[in-house]
Amino acid sequence: MVEFDSIKVKDQLGRPEDKNITIKRKTETLVVESNTLHIKKRSLGNSWICGSATNGLVGTNTATEGGGQQVVGGSGRVDVLQAVVNPNKVYREHLRDTFYRDDDKPNTADWDTTNFRIAMSSSSNHATVYNTVAQSGSFAYADGTITKATFTVDETKWNPNDQIILRLSADGGDNPTWEDVTNGEEHSFEVTGTDGKWMIIFIGNGGADTYIEEPRVSYG
């Protein structure tokens, strides 16, 4: 955005006072993007917590929230996911980190946080046939029932015959129900739920030169 201010000045060379000088003032426009809100709650476990009805007893106490012997310290505490909420129900992944990668599942594709992409492989050996997968954790959780979604990625293929298969799950959990989807097209789920996850399967010999960028999911 550019604004113009007019002011009256008289310089030392005798410029008349009624002569306006136009000064161009540039204003930088910053675009701020709201992204995912991820909420977790840490359980008490077996830790001694002063004032707690379960974990604050003096002496021997096995009636803790974690069910074990009460101890001083952080024993038995676990993080429990409460909600994952996205502005306007649109999840955007810029791949600056691996926060939303599900490290409890095999992720054999290359999460390249230097080039901000997920590649078929980190190898550039095109003589090899690859079959790799990238799988996310919950990109939406307790944000309403997911009945439909659109999964969009920017694709680059070294070999036109390389396959990039997209899948979504609305019921998440440890054993998600995966449904094949088409890039950029709305999908109605056969199995609905409140825990959205995505999966990308790469098949071919493109290696590091076949990849996706900017994965995003709109859902409702």
BELURSUL-V40701 format. One record per pair of residues at least 6 apart in sequence whose C-alpha atoms are under 6 Angstrom apart, sorted by the first residue. I is the first residue (numbers start at 1). J is the second residue. If there is no record, write none. Layout:
I/J + I/J
This chain:
1/27 + 2/26 + 3/25 + 4/24 + 5/23 + 6/22 + 8/20 + 9/17 + 10/16 + 10/17 + 36/85 + 36/86 + 37/84 + 37/85 + 38/84 + 39/82 + 39/83 + 40/80 + 40/81 + 40/82 + 41/79 + 41/80 + 42/78 + 42/79 + 43/77 + 43/78 + 44/77 + 45/65 + 45/66 + 45/76 + 45/77 + 46/64 + 46/66 + 46/68 + 46/70 + 46/75 + 46/76 + 47/70 + 47/71 + 47/72 + 47/73 + 47/74 + 47/75 + 48/55 + 48/56 + 48/70 + 48/71 + 48/72 + 49/55 + 49/56 + 50/56 + 54/64 + 55/64 + 61/69 + 61/70 + 62/68 + 62/69 + 83/141 + 83/142 + 84/140 + 84/141 + 85/140 + 85/143 + 89/218 + 89/219 + 90/217 + 90/218 + 91/216 + 91/217 + 92/216 + 93/214 + 93/215 + 93/216 + 94/214 + 95/113 + 95/116 + 96/113 + 96/116 + 97/113 + 100/136 + 100/137 + 101/136 + 101/137 + 102/135 + 102/136 + 102/137 + 107/133 + 107/134 + 108/132 + 108/133 + 109/119 + 109/120 + 109/121 + 109/132 + 109/133 + 109/134 + 110/118 + 110/119 + 110/121 + 110/122 + 111/118 + 112/118 + 117/212 + 117/213 + 118/211 + 118/212 + 119/208 + 119/210 + 119/211 + 120/202 + 120/207 + 120/208 + 120/210 + 120/211 + 121/207 + 121/208 + 122/208 + 123/207 + 123/208 + 124/207 + 124/208 + 126/205 + 126/206 + 128/205 + 129/204 + 129/205 + 130/203 + 130/204 + 130/205 + 131/202 + 131/203 + 132/201 + 132/202 + 133/200 + 133/201 + 134/199 + 134/200 + 135/198 + 135/199 + 136/197 + 136/198 + 137/197 + 138/196 + 138/197 + 139/196 + 139/197 + 140/195 + 140/196 + 141/194 + 141/195 + 142/194 + 144/194 + 145/193 + 145/194 + 146/170 + 146/192 + 146/193 + 146/194 + 146/220 + 147/188 + 147/189 + 147/192 + 148/187 + 148/188 + 148/189 + 148/219 + 148/220 + 149/186 + 149/187 + 149/218 + 149/219 + 150/184 + 150/185 + 150/186 + 150/217 + 150/218 + 151/183 + 151/184 + 151/216 + 151/217 + 152/183 + 152/184 + 152/215 + 152/216 + 153/213 + 153/214 + 153/215 + 154/212 + 154/213 + 155/212 + 156/210 + 156/211 + 157/210 + 158/206 + 158/209 + 158/210 + 159/206 + 162/203 + 162/204 + 163/202 + 163/203 + 164/201 + 164/202 + 165/200 + 165/201 + 166/180 + 166/181 + 166/200 + 167/179 + 167/180 + 167/181 + 167/198 + 167/199 + 168/178 + 168/179 + 168/197 + 168/198 + 169/176 + 169/177 + 169/178 + 169/196 + 169/197 + 170/192 + 170/193 + 170/195 + 170/196 + 171/192 + 171/193 + 171/194 + 171/195 + 172/195 + 172/196 + 172/197
